Amino acid sequence: MIKCHAAPDITPNAASDFRNTTHPPRAEAKSVELPDENSSQTVNMPAPVIMSSFMSIKPLEPVLVFASAEDAASFQSSYRQGRIMPNHPISWVFLPMPEGLLRLRTAKNGDIAYDFDTYRHAVDFNDSIGRLGKTFQPTREKPDWDHIVYLGKQIR
C-alpha cells in the first residue's frame, strides 16, 4: 500500500487573505492511501495534483484534469472507477456520475465546486476520489457549505 499526503490547503499568501474574510478554514485533507500492487510496503509520496475539472457532455461524466499524465495514471490505477479515454488527453480521468450531484461550477477563487444535494453525497464523492477535494465546515450563515467539494487549483 502506498500512502500519499495531499498538499497543504492554504499557501502563505492565501492564508493572510483567508484571515481577512468571514469564511471558516477549509477542512484539512487527509492522507491518501494508494495500493501498490507490486509490493506490500507503504511509501510516502505526494498525492496526484488535480488542476481542474469539468463536465463532459458525451459521455455525461465529470472529468478530472491532472497536472501530468503520470498523476492521472496514478489516480486511475488506484481508484478503479476512473477511466482514461484513448481519444482524449491522457491527463484527463473520467469519473462515473456521482450520486446527488446538482451542478459543477467555477467557484469564487477559480477552483471547481461540485454542489451536492446532501452532506452524505458530498462526503461519499470526496472519499471516492481519495479526499483530494476540499470542503468547508458549515456555519450558521452558510449551513450548506458542507454540501460542496472543491477541486482544482485556486487562481485567486
N, C-alpha and C positions, 0 to 999 in steps of 0.2 A: 504494500500500500504506500503510495507516495502522498506526502502531506504538503499542501501548499498553503501559504498565508497570503491573504489579499493585501493589496497595497493600502496604506493609511487612507482614510476617507477625506481628510482635510489637509491641504497644503498650508505652509506658514502664512501666505498672503490670504488665502481663503479663510483661515482661522480668524484673522482680525476682522474680515468682512462679516463672518458669522456672528461674532460677538456684538456687532453693531445692529443686528436685526432682532426681531422678536421670535425667530424660529428656534425651536429646540434643536440640539445637536443631532446629527444622524446616528442611527444605531450602528455600532461598530461591526464590521464584517468579521465573521468567524473564519477560522482556518478552513481551507478546502482540502479534502482528502481525495486523492486520485488513486485508483487501484493501479498497481504495477503488475502487469501480467507475467513479467519475466523474473520477478524477484519477490521475496516475502519481506523485504526491508522497507522501512519508512524513510523517505528522503524529503528534506525541506527544499522547496523550490517556489518561485513566485507563481501566483495564480495567473491564468490567462487574462490578458487585458482586453476588455470589451471597449471598442472605440465608439460604437454607435449601435443603433438598432432601428429597424423599420418593419412595416408590414408588407409582405409580398402579396401581390394580387393573385398570381397563379403559380404555385398553389397558395391558397389563402392561409398563410402562416407567418408568425413573427420570425424575423431574421436577425441574428446577432452578427455584428461586424467586428472581427478581431483585428488586433494590431498587426498580426502576421499569420501566415499560413500555418506555422508551427503551433501558435496559440490555438488556432481553430482546430487543428488536428488533435492537439492535446485535449481540448474540451470535448470534441466529438468522440474520441476514444474512451473518455472517462464517463461521459453522460450519454448513454446509448440512444436517448430519444432524439438527439441532434443528428442532422444529416448534412453532409457536404454534397452539393449537387454538381455533377460534372460539367454542366453547361453554364455555370456561374463562377464568379471569382472564388478561389479556394480559401479565402479568409472569411467567407460567409458560412454560417451554420444555421440551417433551417430547423425550427422547433415545431412540434405539434401545437395546435391551438390550445392555449391554457384555459382551463375551466374558469368561468366567471369574468373573463376579460371584457371590459366595457369599451376601452379605447386605448390607443397609443397616441402620444402627443409629445411635442417638444416642450420640455419644462423651462422654467424661468432662466436657469443657468446654462441652457443649451444641451443638457443631457436629455435622455428619453424617459418619459414617465409612462409606465404601464398602470392604468387605472383598473381596479378590480371592484366587483360588487361587494365583496366581504373581505374582512381581515384574513380569514382562513384561506381563501383562494390566493391572496397575495403572498402569504407565507408559504403555501404549497408550491407556488411558482418559483419563489426565490430559493426554496430548498431544492427544487428540481434542477436548478442551474448552479448548485453548489454555493449558494449565498453570495454570488458575485454581484448581486444587486444591492442597493442601499435603500433603507427605509427610514422614515421619521417616526418618532413616538407621537401618539395622539395628544392633543392639548384640548383644553376647554373651548378655545376659539376654533380649532380645526380638528374635530373629533374623528374625521375620516382620513386623516393623514396616514394611518397605518394600513389603508387600502391601496397604497401606491408603492410600486417598486421602481426605483430609478436605476437606469443602466447607462453606460457610456461615459465619455469624458465631459466634464463641465468646461464650457468655453468662456464663462464669465466668472 
